[in-house]
């Protein structure tokens, strides 16, 4: 067995110095892997134990009180049901943002007029530090800010700062998530689109394929 291992190492093209230290190298690589597995087991195992205890596991009595509270809270539209609803909103927004990013990537891939400018603008939020982009967004929608001035002075619509009220705060955060998340996503998609052979699109174009059909029946499946 040992001879087979060394034979594979010698045929791998690695330098001889690295071949002699293969066992040390493997041992060093195993340490973070073992640590990660242990940490995952401990963290998740402790979380399971916490679900069945009132305080610290093994130091308090075992109970199902947390599950009872969970069911009662879900039936009475309490905090957990609100948290679950907000989670579904964020998940839905992520799906919507993914599709919009894909459409943006397609139009940039087709090199529409001023596509370089649009590419820069879509990627700009990813270049700016999150704390700066959040500050810009908050100042844009705050009271007496640009949006407030536009709505009140120009259109005569009563405007209130969204982040100041629970009824509108979640929607404001969802809007920020939408506006700030196009850059990194569409880069992945446009990179995949650039790998599609031009011959496929040229052949489809000669057969009279429209842009809509090209998007759904060629670009979409080949990208995914």
Secondary structure, DSSP 8 states (H G I E B T S, - for coil): -HHHHHHHHHTTT--HHHHHTHHHHHHHHHHHHHHHHHHHHHHHHHHHHHHTBSSSTTTS-B--HHHHHHHHHHHTT-HHHHHHHHHHHHHHHHHHHHHHHHHHHHHHHTT-TTHHHHHHHHHHHHHS-HHHHHHHHHHHHSTTSHHHHIIIIIS------GGGSHHHHHHHHHHHHHHTSHHHHHHHHHHHHTTS-HHHHHHHHHTT--HHHHIIIIIHHHH-
